[in-house]
Amino acid sequence: MRWTDDRGGNVEDRRGSGGGGGGMIVGGGLGTLIIAAIVFFLGGDPSGILNSGSIQTSGGSGEKRELTADEKKIGDMVDMMTTWNDQTWNQVFKENGMTYTRPAVVLFEETTQSACGTAQSAMGPFYCPADQKVYMDMSFFNELQQRFGAKVTEFTVAYVLAHEIGHHVQTLLGTTQKVDALRRSGRYSETEMNKVSVATELQADFYAGVWARRTNDSKQILEPGDIQSAIDAAEAVGDDNIQKRAQGYVNQESFTHGSSAQRKEWFMKGYNTGDIRQGDTFNQLLK
């Protein structure tokens, strides 16, 4: 991925602030990570589980520390990627007669507070619609590579961030609110709501593809292998892949994020079209 001089994104870097919880997952391990990945990785509103206390961390010293040179470089990279998203989505919204409001991106380590509850590193990156912020502990990408077999590159991070900001786009367009209203109505079965959840996640993948296409058209950021690294990450956390690893079989009715093939399909549709109007993954579900 080619870097540019674009900076000035709405990034809150809480790393090194002393607010971490210690870093040991109590009762964790691969099972916890898989559950967390299913619910949180590239996910929507995580408030239900964030507030449930199902994943806990041991207490830490809370001491402040200076970020390392590598950590500062990561912060610089996320700032650049956040700025790219701000610029691209501002242009897309403007072309469609709408106004874009940029989200904040919070970098943290171990634990931090969000308007959706306590954010913890085992949960993976997520978007909280209550405060319109994306939360990312960068250590998650080590887990993505080690636990799920995805080769992590700089563009893997860009794809994950773009997917989470895709959920912010859904909030600005009212999609998040419609999905929440369906969920709270109690009129739909768990299986039916799982289908809505899949549609929500696949649309965020689509928006990530739109972002990649539009940003590359304007800034030429892509290098050989970048798009494949995004596809690899999406496929690694497809529901079918995670279920096979966790339980040895696949139950499509319990999918919440979409299969590996679906995630690839919708990301590539966004990338190939670059057109936000082509992303109706719901196909009547919200009508």
GUKERO-160906 format. One record per residue (C-alpha): residue in one letter; x, y, z. Coordinates in nm, 3 decimals, decimal comma. Each point is the difference from the previous one (the first is absolute). Layout:
! residues N
PT;res;px;py;pz
PT;a;X;Y;Z
...
END
This chain:
! residues 287
PT;res;px;py;pz
PT;m;0,000;0,000;0,000
PT;r;0,138;0,338;-0,099
PT;w;0,004;0,264;0,273
PT;t;-0,097;0,360;-0,063
PT;d;0,043;0,323;0,198
PT;d;-0,371;0,015;0,091
PT;r;-0,044;0,058;0,373
PT;g;-0,249;0,170;0,232
PT;g;-0,246;-0,282;0,060
PT;n;-0,219;0,003;0,308
PT;v;0,216;-0,246;0,195
PT;e;0,005;-0,037;0,379
PT;d;0,316;-0,187;0,100
PT;r;-0,055;-0,136;0,351
PT;r;0,296;-0,237;-0,008
PT;g;0,251;0,054;0,276
PT;s;-0,250;0,202;0,201
PT;g;-0,001;-0,240;0,293
PT;g;-0,365;-0,099;-0,041
PT;g;0,064;-0,360;-0,096
PT;g;-0,138;-0,286;0,200
PT;g;0,306;-0,222;0,013
PT;g;-0,018;-0,213;-0,313
PT;m;-0,083;-0,350;0,134
PT;i;-0,332;-0,141;-0,113
PT;v;-0,167;-0,183;0,287
PT;g;-0,159;-0,321;-0,124
PT;g;0,116;0,082;-0,351
PT;g;0,186;-0,199;-0,261
PT;l;-0,093;-0,095;-0,354
PT;g;-0,366;-0,062;0,083
PT;t;-0,042;0,350;0,136
PT;l;0,186;0,147;-0,294
PT;i;-0,216;-0,183;-0,250
PT;i;-0,320;0,110;0,173
PT;a;0,132;0,354;0,018
PT;a;0,097;-0,009;-0,365
PT;i;-0,343;-0,122;-0,106
PT;v;-0,173;0,276;0,190
PT;f;0,244;0,286;-0,027
PT;f;0,243;-0,038;-0,288
PT;l;-0,115;0,241;-0,266
PT;g;-0,322;0,028;0,199
PT;g;-0,272;0,247;0,075
PT;d;-0,140;0,113;0,334
PT;p;0,174;-0,213;0,266
PT;s;-0,176;0,146;0,303
PT;g;-0,180;-0,319;0,101
PT;i;0,311;-0,205;0,063
PT;l;0,217;0,296;0,096
PT;n;-0,225;0,058;0,297
PT;s;-0,050;-0,366;0,086
PT;g;0,336;-0,054;0,166
PT;s;0,051;-0,322;-0,198
PT;i;0,359;0,092;-0,077
PT;q;0,207;0,139;0,284
PT;t;0,356;0,116;0,053
PT;s;0,216;-0,009;0,306
PT;g;0,102;0,321;0,168
PT;g;0,314;0,180;-0,118
PT;s;0,235;0,260;0,135
PT;g;-0,162;0,287;-0,189
PT;e;0,339;0,166;-0,043
PT;k;0,054;0,238;-0,288
PT;r;0,277;-0,077;-0,245
PT;e;0,164;0,148;-0,306
PT;l;-0,104;-0,153;-0,331
PT;t;0,274;-0,177;-0,192
PT;a;0,115;0,118;-0,341
PT;d;-0,190;-0,289;-0,163
PT;e;-0,318;0,089;0,189
PT;k;0,029;0,361;-0,107
PT;k;0,038;-0,114;-0,361
PT;i;-0,316;-0,210;0,033
PT;g;-0,182;0,305;0,134
PT;d;0,124;0,200;-0,296
PT;m;-0,124;-0,271;-0,238
PT;v;-0,346;-0,010;0,159
PT;d;-0,017;0,380;-0,017
PT;m;0,077;-0,019;-0,373
PT;m;-0,260;-0,272;-0,059
PT;t;-0,261;0,188;0,202
PT;t;0,065;0,312;-0,205
PT;w;-0,039;-0,200;-0,321
PT;n;-0,339;-0,123;0,121
PT;d;-0,108;0,351;0,098
PT;q;0,093;0,139;-0,342
PT;t;-0,148;-0,284;-0,205
PT;w;-0,332;-0,020;0,185
PT;n;-0,037;0,376;0,006
PT;q;0,027;-0,005;-0,380
PT;v;-0,240;-0,296;-0,040
PT;f;-0,262;0,165;0,222
PT;k;0,041;0,331;-0,181
PT;e;-0,056;-0,169;-0,337
PT;n;-0,326;-0,143;0,135
PT;g;-0,128;0,325;0,147
PT;m;0,077;-0,089;0,360
PT;t;0,230;0,127;0,274
PT;y;0,261;-0,228;0,157
PT;t;0,094;0,024;0,368
PT;r;0,329;-0,166;0,079
PT;p;0,030;-0,252;0,285
PT;a;0,278;-0,014;0,257
PT;v;0,245;-0,290;0,005
PT;v;0,121;-0,105;0,344
PT;l;0,327;-0,190;0,037
PT;f;0,030;-0,174;0,336
PT;e;0,177;-0,286;0,172
PT;e;-0,160;-0,267;0,220
PT;t;-0,311;0,192;0,112
PT;t;-0,170;0,335;-0,040
PT;q;-0,347;0,147;0,040
PT;s;-0,247;0,056;-0,282
PT;a;-0,360;0,118;-0,006
PT;c;-0,090;-0,365;-0,072
PT;g;0,176;-0,126;0,313
PT;t;0,351;-0,118;0,083
PT;a;0,214;-0,073;-0,306
PT;q;0,257;-0,277;0,036
PT;s;0,273;-0,123;-0,231
PT;a;-0,141;-0,354;-0,031
PT;m;-0,311;0,141;-0,166
PT;g;0,173;0,122;-0,311
PT;p;-0,072;0,329;-0,180
PT;f;-0,357;0,129;0,016
PT;y;-0,214;0,305;-0,071
PT;c;-0,217;0,151;0,275
PT;p;-0,294;0,192;-0,148
PT;a;-0,080;0,159;0,337
PT;d;0,313;0,219;-0,017
PT;q;0,078;-0,048;-0,371
PT;k;0,350;-0,129;0,069
PT;v;0,204;-0,293;-0,129
PT;y;0,198;-0,183;0,270
PT;m;0,318;-0,187;-0,094
PT;d;0,261;-0,178;0,209
PT;m;0,271;-0,070;-0,256
PT;s;0,104;-0,321;0,178
PT;f;-0,309;-0,158;-0,155
PT;f;0,181;-0,030;-0,331
PT;n;0,249;-0,236;0,160
PT;e;-0,293;-0,221;0,095
PT;l;-0,143;0,025;-0,349
PT;q;0,323;-0,137;-0,142
PT;q;0,082;-0,254;0,269
PT;r;-0,348;-0,135;0,073
PT;f;-0,179;0,036;-0,331
PT;g;0,283;-0,038;-0,249
PT;a;-0,040;0,333;-0,179
PT;k;0,318;0,164;-0,121
PT;v;-0,007;0,347;0,152
PT;t;0,127;0,293;-0,205
PT;e;-0,044;0,373;0,028
PT;f;-0,295;-0,026;-0,235
PT;t;-0,160;-0,262;0,226
PT;v;-0,017;0,275;0,262
PT;a;-0,137;0,241;-0,261
PT;y;-0,273;-0,249;-0,095
PT;v;-0,105;-0,062;0,361
PT;l;-0,014;0,372;0,070
PT;a;-0,196;0,061;-0,320
PT;h;-0,250;-0,271;0,097
PT;e;-0,055;0,156;0,342
PT;i;-0,043;0,343;-0,157
PT;g;-0,246;-0,173;-0,233
PT;h;-0,214;-0,054;0,310
PT;h;0,027;0,373;0,067
PT;v;-0,126;0,063;-0,354
PT;q;-0,296;-0,226;0,081
PT;t;-0,072;0,209;0,309
PT;l;0,007;0,323;-0,201
PT;l;-0,232;-0,151;-0,260
PT;g;-0,245;-0,130;0,263
PT;t;0,063;-0,370;-0,067
PT;t;0,132;-0,066;0,351
PT;q;-0,312;0,155;0,151
PT;k;-0,232;-0,212;-0,216
PT;v;0,183;-0,318;0,097
PT;d;-0,014;0,094;0,368
PT;a;-0,373;0,069;-0,026
PT;l;-0,056;-0,345;-0,153
PT;r;0,203;-0,162;0,277
PT;r;-0,186;0,180;0,278
PT;s;-0,343;-0,066;-0,150
PT;g;0,014;-0,364;0,102
PT;r;-0,199;-0,098;-0,307
PT;y;0,272;-0,202;-0,165
PT;s;0,161;-0,330;0,088
PT;e;0,366;-0,038;0,082
PT;t;0,058;-0,161;-0,341
PT;e;-0,167;0,293;-0,177
PT;m;0,202;0,253;0,197
PT;n;0,317;-0,192;-0,080
PT;k;-0,079;0,056;-0,369
PT;v;-0,033;0,372;0,066
PT;s;0,331;-0,005;0,186
PT;v;0,170;-0,173;-0,293
PT;a;-0,142;0,260;-0,239
PT;t;0,131;0,277;0,225
PT;e;0,351;-0,145;0,009
PT;l;0,014;-0,075;-0,372
PT;q;-0,104;0,356;-0,076
PT;a;0,287;0,126;0,216
PT;d;0,232;-0,225;-0,204
PT;f;-0,150;0,152;-0,315
PT;y;0,063;0,352;0,130
PT;a;0,360;-0,098;0,078
PT;g;0,035;-0,104;-0,364
PT;v;-0,151;0,327;-0,120
PT;w;0,246;0,187;0,220
PT;a;0,297;-0,198;-0,136
PT;r;-0,099;0,066;-0,362
PT;r;-0,075;0,369;0,043
PT;t;0,306;0,070;0,212
PT;n;0,230;-0,180;-0,240
PT;d;-0,149;0,187;-0,295
PT;s;0,087;0,330;0,166
PT;k;0,323;-0,086;0,180
PT;q;0,144;-0,317;-0,161
PT;i;0,063;-0,164;0,337
PT;l;-0,024;-0,364;-0,106
PT;e;0,298;-0,222;-0,066
PT;p;0,005;-0,361;-0,127
PT;g;-0,153;-0,235;0,255
PT;d;-0,194;0,263;0,195
PT;i;-0,348;-0,098;-0,116
PT;q;0,081;-0,366;0,053
PT;s;0,103;0,073;0,359
PT;a;-0,340;0,159;0,062
PT;i;-0,174;-0,301;-0,153
PT;d;0,211;-0,237;0,213
PT;a;-0,103;0,183;0,318
PT;a;-0,368;-0,002;-0,097
PT;e;0,009;-0,370;-0,085
PT;a;0,188;-0,091;0,318
PT;v;-0,284;0,128;0,218
PT;g;-0,289;-0,120;-0,211
PT;d;-0,256;-0,173;0,221
PT;d;0,052;-0,335;-0,173
PT;n;0,376;0,013;0,053
PT;i;-0,033;0,093;0,367
PT;q;-0,264;-0,266;0,064
PT;k;0,212;-0,270;-0,163
PT;r;0,292;0,095;0,224
PT;a;-0,213;0,024;0,314
PT;q;-0,241;-0,293;-0,033
PT;g;0,093;-0,196;-0,310
PT;y;-0,323;0,066;-0,191
PT;v;-0,197;0,289;-0,150
PT;n;-0,346;0,123;0,100
PT;q;-0,112;0,264;-0,249
PT;e;-0,302;0,104;0,208
PT;s;0,234;0,128;0,269
PT;f;0,209;0,213;-0,237
PT;t;0,026;0,363;0,114
PT;h;0,269;0,140;-0,230
PT;g;-0,019;-0,206;-0,319
PT;s;0,202;-0,281;-0,153
PT;s;0,353;0,043;-0,127
PT;a;-0,129;-0,006;-0,358
PT;q;-0,268;0,262;0,074
PT;r;0,246;0,234;0,168
PT;k;0,235;-0,022;-0,295
PT;e;-0,288;0,046;-0,246
PT;w;-0,132;0,318;0,157
PT;f;0,338;0,158;0,063
PT;m;0,092;-0,060;-0,364
PT;k;-0,337;0,132;-0,121
PT;g;0,069;0,323;0,184
PT;y;0,354;0,014;-0,136
PT;n;-0,100;-0,079;-0,358
PT;t;-0,291;0,246;-0,016
PT;g;0,113;0,278;0,231
PT;d;-0,370;0,088;0,018
PT;i;-0,169;0,028;0,340
PT;r;-0,340;-0,053;-0,166
PT;q;0,088;-0,361;-0,092
PT;g;0,019;-0,122;0,360
PT;d;-0,352;-0,119;0,084
PT;t;0,095;-0,314;0,190
PT;f;-0,334;0,000;0,182
PT;n;-0,212;-0,080;-0,307
PT;q;-0,335;0,098;0,154
PT;l;0,094;-0,090;0,360
PT;l;-0,043;0,359;0,120
PT;k;-0,298;0,086;-0,222
END
